[in-house]
Amino acid sequence: MKTKSKFIYVLCVVFFALLSCSEDSPLFENGNNTDNNGNNNNNNEATYTIADLQGTWLRTGGNHTGNIGMVIEVTDNDGVIVDPIDSGFEVDDVKWMNIVSNDTSDFTHSELGSDYNYYSAIIDFQSDDVIWIIVDAGGAGNYQEWTRQ
């Protein structure tokens, strides 16, 4: 009898948990995860535009420590190196080319690799002043962290 009681109890808990789940939330009364202005606001995630990416960025982390300290200036849809440090790149090299908005906090672009070839990559805002870059290629530099200056 004890096993049957436990089973019924677990079944009730699962049933009530399922009933409490809903796709509708008070924030999105239209039920399609957009507000009444058409903005996608899943999980209260901030929405970033290309305008938010404009400005000066300092490389503060990643898996190529020799490039930490590099500085890039983003203007329009490109990021140009203004201080290459000892990276092997030159001032005015276009490090991030053809930046395009992809999602609420993501951008796609072409990333200049140390071999001077471009690779597809994603820029992802972690906060207003921190971005992560993931490059679609293996090796050093395929993960980068940048901080707004």
Backbone as ProteinMPNN parsed JSONL, in Angstrom:
{"seq_chain_A": "MKTKSKFIYVLCVVFFALLSCSEDSPLFENGNNTDNNGNNNNNNEATYTIADLQGTWLRTGGNHTGNIGMVIEVTDNDGVIVDPIDSGFEVDDVKWMNIVSNDTSDFTHSELGSDYNYYSAIIDFQSDDVIWIIVDAGGAGNYQEWTRQ", "coords_chain_A": {"N_chain_A": [[0.803, -1.186, 0.0], [2.009, 1.203, 0.673], [3.739, 1.8, -1.478], [1.936, 2.297, -3.516], [0.731, 4.653, -2.564], [2.887, 6.433, -2.587], [3.359, 6.506, -5.327], [0.984, 7.696, -6.277], [1.207, 10.155, -4.987], [3.571, 11.21, -6.226], [2.658, 11.286, -8.852], [0.619, 13.2, -8.591], [2.157, 15.474, -7.917], [3.666, 15.801, -10.267], [1.562, 16.247, -12.055], [0.463, 18.692, -11.065], [2.688, 20.317, -11.432], [2.906, 20.33, -14.209], [0.492, 21.585, -14.845], [0.999, 24.126, -13.888], [2.774, 25.196, -15.671], [3.127, 27.419, -18.401], [2.92, 28.892, -21.626], [2.253, 31.479, -21.951], [2.968, 34.623, -20.556], [2.751, 37.302, -18.158], [4.159, 39.447, -19.237], [4.174, 39.022, -21.952], [1.491, 39.124, -23.368], [0.4, 38.429, -25.786], [1.252, 35.905, -26.346], [3.342, 35.041, -28.031], [5.992, 35.393, -27.387], [6.867, 37.933, -27.954], [6.816, 41.433, -27.386], [4.173, 43.916, -27.489], [5.181, 45.611, -29.359], [6.596, 44.097, -31.09], [9.134, 43.335, -30.33], [11.576, 40.93, -29.476], [11.766, 39.492, -26.442], [12.7, 37.325, -24.856], [13.167, 35.737, -21.76], [13.756, 38.136, -20.461], [15.974, 39.185, -21.708], [18.472, 41.459, -22.73], [18.288, 43.565, -25.584], [20.423, 44.086, -28.264], [21.84, 46.303, -30.657], [23.568, 47.078, -33.725], [24.502, 49.593, -33.235], [25.092, 49.558, -30.527], [27.459, 48.233, -30.484], [29.351, 49.908, -31.419], [32.392, 51.744, -31.021], [35.274, 51.621, -28.803], [37.113, 48.704, -28.06], [38.741, 46.516, -25.816], [40.827, 43.747, -25.747], [40.436, 41.374, -23.339], [40.575, 38.783, -22.517], [40.595, 35.229, -23.251], [41.562, 32.408, -25.339], [44.057, 32.823, -26.411], [46.574, 34.104, -25.171], [48.578, 35.849, -25.934], [47.418, 37.851, -27.408], [45.96, 39.395, -25.715], [45.118, 42.584, -24.65], [45.063, 43.854, -27.058], [43.566, 46.434, -29.045], [40.545, 47.46, -30.494], [38.659, 49.43, -32.742], [35.35, 49.896, -33.382], [33.495, 50.834, -36.091], [30.653, 51.564, -37.808], [30.103, 48.695, -39.62], [32.457, 47.319, -39.201], [35.42, 46.288, -37.429], [38.35, 47.763, -36.578], [41.827, 47.421, -36.082], [43.449, 49.316, -33.674], [45.453, 49.267, -31.834], [47.732, 46.912, -32.001], [49.291, 45.553, -30.161], [51.579, 43.014, -29.395], [50.71, 41.22, -31.337], [51.131, 40.485, -33.969], [49.518, 41.47, -35.891], [48.683, 44.43, -37.798], [48.345, 48.005, -37.329], [45.277, 49.377, -38.357], [44.434, 47.056, -39.669], [41.6, 45.187, -40.632], [39.968, 43.639, -38.314], [37.452, 42.621, -37.478], [35.06, 42.014, -39.764], [32.291, 43.018, -41.775], [30.06, 43.015, -39.877], [27.015, 41.797, -38.735], [23.753, 41.951, -37.443], [22.364, 39.26, -35.643], [20.688, 38.156, -33.724], [19.024, 38.748, -30.59], [21.185, 39.386, -28.975], [23.369, 38.665, -30.4], [25.826, 38.733, -33.027], [26.945, 38.161, -36.341], [30.044, 37.815, -38.056], [33.045, 38.291, -40.049], [36.09, 37.088, -39.013], [39.384, 38.132, -38.682], [42.037, 36.013, -38.871], [45.182, 34.92, -37.386], [46.641, 33.963, -39.483], [46.005, 35.603, -41.498], [43.676, 35.034, -42.89], [40.112, 35.1, -43.267], [37.555, 34.093, -40.998], [34.375, 32.658, -40.207], [32.432, 33.961, -37.535], [31.012, 34.641, -34.261], [29.751, 37.334, -32.417], [28.897, 37.896, -29.137], [26.984, 39.58, -26.857], [27.616, 39.838, -23.452], [27.144, 41.551, -21.447], [26.405, 45.08, -21.183], [28.942, 46.067, -21.567], [30.721, 44.004, -22.11], [31.804, 41.579, -24.392], [31.767, 38.381, -25.974], [33.625, 36.498, -28.277], [33.251, 33.93, -30.554], [34.962, 31.923, -32.677], [34.563, 30.194, -35.694], [36.516, 28.071, -36.017], [39.215, 25.922, -35.242], [41.772, 26.08, -32.67], [44.175, 28.424, -31.216], [42.817, 31.479, -30.12], [40.205, 31.138, -30.898], [38.311, 31.601, -29.021], [37.38, 34.561, -27.483], [37.475, 37.353, -25.242], [36.207, 40.58, -24.817], [36.313, 43.954, -23.639], [34.503, 46.931, -23.258], [35.896, 50.148, -23.758]], "CA_chain_A": [[0.0, 0.0, 0.0], [2.893, 2.368, 0.735], [4.25, 2.075, -2.816], [0.844, 2.902, -4.283], [0.576, 6.021, -2.055], [4.006, 7.237, -3.113], [3.13, 6.673, -6.751], [-0.095, 8.686, -6.432], [1.774, 11.445, -4.576], [4.469, 11.665, -7.299], [1.805, 11.595, -9.99], [-0.033, 14.485, -8.303], [3.17, 16.532, -8.004], [3.947, 15.999, -11.69], [0.364, 16.824, -12.649], [0.387, 20.105, -10.697], [3.812, 21.009, -12.069], [2.539, 20.543, -15.609], [-0.575, 22.583, -14.91], [1.515, 25.46, -13.583], [3.559, 25.656, -16.818], [2.342, 28.12, -19.41], [3.707, 29.656, -22.581], [1.886, 32.882, -21.798], [3.431, 35.275, -19.34], [2.145, 38.628, -18.101], [4.911, 40.378, -20.072], [3.859, 38.767, -23.343], [0.106, 38.703, -23.357], [-0.004, 37.908, -27.082], [1.619, 34.502, -26.361], [4.348, 34.647, -29.009], [7.303, 35.809, -26.888], [7.226, 39.283, -28.368], [5.936, 42.415, -26.768], [3.235, 44.459, -28.459], [5.929, 46.355, -30.379], [7.299, 43.149, -31.949], [10.486, 43.065, -29.845], [11.773, 39.634, -28.853], [12.297, 39.717, -25.1], [12.755, 36.083, -24.106], [13.945, 35.713, -20.524], [14.165, 39.5, -20.126], [17.29, 39.377, -22.287], [18.647, 42.765, -23.345], [18.403, 43.553, -27.032], [21.52, 44.93, -28.711], [21.893, 46.607, -32.079], [24.921, 47.391, -34.201], [24.889, 50.857, -32.591], [25.658, 49.232, -29.21], [28.794, 47.664, -30.679], [30.249, 50.988, -31.85], [33.303, 52.253, -30.003], [36.588, 51.012, -28.597], [37.08, 47.452, -27.318], [40.036, 45.992, -25.37], [40.806, 42.291, -25.558], [40.751, 41.139, -21.928], [40.649, 37.357, -22.219], [40.458, 34.294, -24.359], [42.509, 31.298, -25.338], [45.329, 33.218, -27.036], [46.982, 35.146, -24.229], [49.463, 36.806, -26.594], [46.642, 38.937, -28.012], [45.293, 40.175, -24.672], [45.599, 43.958, -24.674], [44.789, 44.432, -28.374], [42.462, 47.387, -29.026], [39.818, 47.568, -31.762], [37.651, 50.481, -32.854], [34.248, 49.489, -34.255], [32.797, 51.911, -36.776], [29.688, 50.958, -38.729], [30.057, 47.235, -39.594], [33.812, 46.761, -39.16], [36.274, 46.566, -36.281], [39.703, 48.0, -37.081], [42.84, 47.39, -35.026], [44.117, 50.595, -33.401], [46.665, 48.9, -31.093], [47.874, 45.469, -32.172], [50.268, 45.071, -29.174], [52.559, 42.12, -30.031], [49.881, 40.155, -31.906], [51.49, 40.156, -35.343], [48.661, 42.258, -36.767], [49.113, 45.808, -38.029], [47.357, 49.063, -37.145], [44.338, 49.527, -39.47], [43.909, 45.785, -40.169], [40.194, 44.988, -40.3], [39.892, 42.397, -37.528], [36.055, 42.163, -37.557], [34.541, 42.551, -41.023], [30.895, 42.732, -42.141], [29.286, 42.66, -38.692], [25.585, 41.803, -39.024], [22.926, 41.512, -36.321], [21.882, 37.896, -35.828], [19.692, 37.814, -32.715], [18.876, 39.823, -29.613], [22.484, 39.791, -28.425], [24.412, 38.052, -31.22], [26.167, 39.282, -34.332], [27.885, 37.354, -37.111], [31.041, 38.622, -38.76], [34.243, 37.589, -40.502], [37.164, 37.343, -38.056], [40.726, 38.005, -39.246], [42.902, 35.118, -38.103], [46.617, 35.243, -37.4], [47.154, 33.577, -40.802], [45.446, 36.624, -42.395], [42.462, 34.566, -43.544], [38.912, 35.419, -42.509], [36.768, 32.957, -40.536], [33.073, 33.061, -39.679], [32.469, 34.077, -36.075], [29.852, 35.232, -33.588], [29.957, 38.263, -31.303], [27.775, 37.718, -28.224], [27.007, 40.484, -25.702], [27.421, 39.257, -22.127], [26.585, 42.693, -20.724], [26.558, 46.268, -22.023], [30.359, 46.396, -21.772], [31.541, 42.802, -22.31], [31.385, 40.69, -25.47], [32.555, 37.189, -26.25], [33.683, 36.126, -29.687], [33.511, 32.519, -30.816], [35.359, 31.788, -34.079], [34.256, 28.872, -36.228], [37.773, 27.431, -36.422], [39.937, 25.437, -34.071], [43.065, 26.689, -32.385], [44.306, 29.593, -30.346], [42.099, 32.659, -30.57], [38.819, 30.897, -31.31], [37.469, 32.182, -27.981], [37.938, 35.854, -27.086], [36.645, 38.234, -24.425], [36.517, 41.979, -25.056], [35.655, 44.874, -22.717], [34.375, 48.288, -23.803], [36.773, 51.16, -23.151]], "C_chain_A": [[0.857, 1.267, 0.0], [3.384, 2.766, -0.649], [3.182, 2.759, -3.658], [0.612, 4.357, -3.842], [1.664, 6.926, -2.587], [3.8, 7.521, -4.591], [2.069, 7.74, -7.005], [0.416, 10.073, -6.054], [2.664, 12.02, -5.674], [3.661, 12.067, -8.519], [1.097, 12.938, -9.802], [0.943, 15.653, -8.426], [3.475, 16.837, -9.461], [2.759, 16.68, -12.366], [0.268, 18.319, -12.34], [1.524, 20.914, -11.307], [3.494, 21.305, -13.525], [1.445, 21.594, -15.759], [-0.057, 23.995, -14.676], [2.367, 26.028, -14.707], [2.641, 26.317, -17.834], [3.277, 28.854, -20.342], [3.421, 31.141, -22.465], [2.48, 33.408, -20.509], [2.809, 36.657, -19.319], [2.853, 39.628, -19.013], [4.503, 40.248, -21.535], [2.439, 38.239, -23.455], [-0.346, 38.145, -24.693], [0.471, 36.473, -27.292], [2.691, 34.1, -27.343], [5.747, 35.146, -28.656], [7.783, 37.124, -27.467], [6.313, 40.237, -27.638], [5.032, 42.998, -27.844], [3.898, 45.324, -29.525], [6.712, 45.426, -31.29], [8.709, 42.838, -31.493], [10.547, 41.708, -29.168], [12.444, 39.855, -27.514], [12.275, 38.447, -24.28], [13.639, 36.239, -22.889], [14.465, 37.087, -20.116], [15.575, 39.813, -20.629], [17.366, 40.747, -22.949], [18.79, 42.599, -24.849], [19.482, 44.545, -27.441], [21.455, 45.116, -30.213], [23.346, 46.894, -32.457], [25.416, 48.696, -33.579], [25.531, 50.602, -31.224], [27.084, 48.688, -29.306], [29.82, 48.735, -31.045], [31.148, 51.435, -30.701], [34.567, 51.43, -29.904], [36.472, 49.811, -27.664], [38.506, 46.966, -27.041], [39.91, 44.492, -25.173], [41.309, 41.977, -24.155], [40.846, 39.662, -21.574], [40.518, 36.528, -23.461], [41.518, 33.222, -24.295], [43.738, 31.555, -26.208], [45.858, 34.4, -26.24], [47.91, 36.183, -24.854], [48.729, 37.98, -27.218], [45.864, 39.755, -26.987], [45.947, 41.554, -24.615], [45.412, 44.633, -26.023], [43.58, 45.353, -28.263], [41.882, 47.504, -30.434], [38.813, 48.701, -31.662], [36.6, 50.005, -33.85], [33.559, 50.741, -34.773], [31.939, 51.272, -37.843], [29.726, 49.43, -38.574], [31.427, 46.573, -39.576], [34.527, 47.159, -37.876], [37.72, 46.62, -36.748], [40.681, 48.056, -35.908], [43.485, 48.768, -34.897], [45.372, 50.386, -32.554], [46.811, 47.387, -31.149], [48.685, 44.783, -31.061], [51.29, 44.201, -29.897], [51.869, 40.963, -30.74], [50.34, 39.676, -33.281], [50.604, 40.861, -36.349], [49.235, 43.66, -36.876], [47.985, 46.777, -37.671], [46.579, 49.19, -38.454], [43.955, 48.218, -40.151], [42.447, 45.68, -39.739], [40.07, 43.618, -39.627], [38.497, 41.786, -37.591], [35.43, 42.805, -38.784], [33.085, 42.108, -41.236], [30.07, 42.243, -40.947], [27.798, 42.84, -39.011], [24.838, 41.276, -37.804], [22.31, 40.161, -36.636], [20.709, 37.566, -34.917], [19.631, 38.964, -31.73], [20.206, 40.266, -29.03], [23.64, 39.233, -29.229], [24.599, 38.794, -32.538], [27.077, 38.285, -35.028], [28.854, 38.313, -37.797], [32.136, 37.714, -39.296], [35.4, 38.054, -39.628], [38.513, 37.125, -38.733], [41.58, 37.142, -38.332], [44.357, 35.514, -38.229], [47.289, 34.819, -38.703], [46.666, 34.529, -41.898], [44.354, 36.096, -43.314], [41.285, 34.947, -42.657], [38.12, 34.146, -42.221], [35.424, 33.46, -40.014], [33.115, 33.013, -38.153], [31.199, 34.742, -35.57], [30.339, 36.152, -32.476], [28.714, 38.153, -30.431], [27.936, 38.658, -27.031], [26.744, 39.686, -24.432], [26.819, 40.292, -21.185], [26.764, 43.888, -21.651], [28.012, 46.524, -22.398], [31.27, 45.196, -21.959], [30.941, 41.978, -23.439], [32.308, 39.483, -25.503], [32.508, 36.958, -27.744], [34.038, 34.651, -29.769], [33.764, 32.397, -32.316], [35.124, 30.348, -34.509], [35.507, 28.251, -36.843], [38.475, 26.977, -35.148], [41.202, 26.24, -33.837], [42.989, 27.912, -31.505], [43.575, 30.779, -30.955], [40.664, 32.402, -30.979], [37.812, 31.256, -30.216], [38.143, 33.469, -27.509], [36.944, 36.593, -26.182], [37.147, 39.657, -24.623], [35.7, 42.846, -24.097], [35.657, 46.272, -23.336], [35.294, 49.235, -23.037], [36.106, 52.501, -23.125]], "O_chain_A": [[0.484, 2.277, -0.596], [3.439, 3.955, -0.962], [3.474, 3.682, -4.418], [0.322, 5.208, -4.684], [1.398, 8.058, -2.993], [4.036, 8.637, -5.056], [2.252, 8.599, -7.868], [0.097, 11.056, -6.721], [2.532, 13.194, -6.022], [3.951, 13.083, -9.152], [0.989, 13.722, -10.744], [0.598, 16.7, -8.975], [3.537, 18.003, -9.851], [2.945, 17.596, -13.168], [0.021, 19.124, -13.237], [1.336, 22.078, -11.66], [3.777, 22.396, -14.021], [1.471, 22.397, -16.691], [-0.613, 24.956, -15.208], [2.661, 27.224, -14.706], [1.533, 25.848, -18.096], [4.305, 29.38, -19.916], [4.252, 31.969, -22.838], [2.492, 32.716, -19.491], [2.377, 37.148, -20.362], [2.222, 40.56, -19.512], [4.485, 41.234, -22.272], [2.225, 37.038, -23.618], [-1.364, 37.456, -24.756], [0.136, 35.866, -28.31], [2.946, 32.905, -27.491], [6.592, 35.301, -29.538], [8.983, 37.401, -27.47], [5.176, 39.9, -27.308], [5.126, 42.599, -29.005], [3.247, 45.726, -30.489], [7.425, 45.896, -32.177], [9.431, 42.137, -32.201], [9.671, 41.369, -28.373], [13.569, 40.352, -27.454], [11.872, 38.476, -23.117], [14.73, 36.804, -22.97], [15.518, 37.182, -19.486], [16.283, 40.622, -20.029], [16.437, 41.154, -23.647], [19.347, 41.61, -25.326], [19.463, 45.702, -27.021], [21.068, 44.209, -30.95], [24.229, 46.941, -31.6], [26.621, 48.884, -33.415], [26.417, 51.348, -30.81], [27.822, 48.686, -28.321], [31.025, 48.489, -30.985], [30.716, 51.496, -29.55], [34.892, 50.645, -30.795], [35.825, 49.879, -26.619], [39.366, 47.0, -27.922], [38.988, 44.023, -24.507], [42.456, 42.271, -23.815], [41.166, 39.325, -20.434], [40.355, 37.039, -24.569], [42.276, 33.13, -23.33], [44.381, 30.618, -26.681], [45.618, 35.555, -26.592], [48.012, 37.296, -24.34], [49.345, 39.0, -27.528], [45.179, 40.71, -27.352], [47.17, 41.672, -24.542], [45.58, 45.848, -26.135], [42.669, 45.089, -27.479], [42.607, 47.628, -31.421], [38.193, 48.904, -30.618], [36.908, 49.743, -35.012], [33.103, 51.587, -34.005], [32.436, 50.524, -38.685], [29.411, 48.921, -37.499], [31.549, 45.392, -39.9], [34.275, 48.223, -37.31], [38.252, 45.632, -37.256], [40.396, 48.663, -34.875], [43.998, 49.321, -35.87], [46.263, 51.236, -32.553], [46.112, 46.661, -30.442], [48.757, 43.554, -31.028], [51.82, 44.619, -30.927], [52.384, 39.845, -30.746], [49.976, 38.581, -33.71], [50.903, 40.854, -37.544], [50.152, 44.03, -36.144], [46.81, 46.41, -37.706], [47.163, 49.119, -39.535], [43.213, 48.25, -41.132], [42.097, 46.043, -38.616], [40.067, 42.582, -40.291], [38.36, 40.572, -37.739], [35.287, 44.027, -38.834], [32.708, 40.98, -40.918], [29.455, 41.178, -41.007], [27.377, 43.892, -39.492], [25.239, 40.278, -37.204], [21.802, 39.932, -37.733], [19.832, 36.786, -35.288], [20.139, 40.049, -32.014], [20.341, 41.422, -28.628], [24.787, 39.314, -28.789], [23.671, 39.392, -33.081], [27.893, 37.632, -34.378], [28.522, 39.464, -38.078], [32.148, 36.513, -39.027], [35.664, 39.25, -39.511], [38.762, 36.058, -39.295], [41.818, 37.485, -37.174], [44.723, 36.336, -39.07], [48.396, 35.271, -38.998], [46.89, 34.285, -43.084], [44.127, 36.644, -44.393], [41.435, 35.098, -41.444], [38.02, 33.249, -43.058], [35.338, 34.55, -39.449], [33.75, 32.139, -37.561], [30.424, 35.32, -36.333], [31.224, 35.796, -31.698], [27.596, 38.299, -30.926], [28.905, 38.552, -26.28], [25.763, 38.946, -24.348], [26.086, 39.959, -20.254], [27.224, 43.732, -22.782], [28.288, 47.13, -23.433], [32.49, 45.357, -21.965], [29.74, 41.708, -23.458], [33.472, 39.557, -25.111], [31.489, 37.19, -28.395], [34.99, 34.184, -29.144], [32.899, 32.724, -33.129], [35.444, 29.406, -33.784], [35.545, 27.947, -38.036], [38.328, 27.599, -34.096], [41.646, 26.989, -34.707], [41.918, 28.371, -31.108], [43.696, 31.052, -32.149], [39.961, 33.334, -31.369], [36.603, 31.222, -30.448], [39.328, 33.472, -27.176], [35.73, 36.47, -26.344], [38.35, 39.914, -24.601], [34.554, 42.529, -23.777], [36.668, 46.733, -23.864], [35.443, 49.128, -21.82], [36.693, 53.474, -22.65]]}, "name": "protein", "num_of_chains": 1, "seq": "MKTKSKFIYVLCVVFFALLSCSEDSPLFENGNNTDNNGNNNNNNEATYTIADLQGTWLRTGGNHTGNIGMVIEVTDNDGVIVDPIDSGFEVDDVKWMNIVSNDTSDFTHSELGSDYNYYSAIIDFQSDDVIWIIVDAGGAGNYQEWTRQ"}
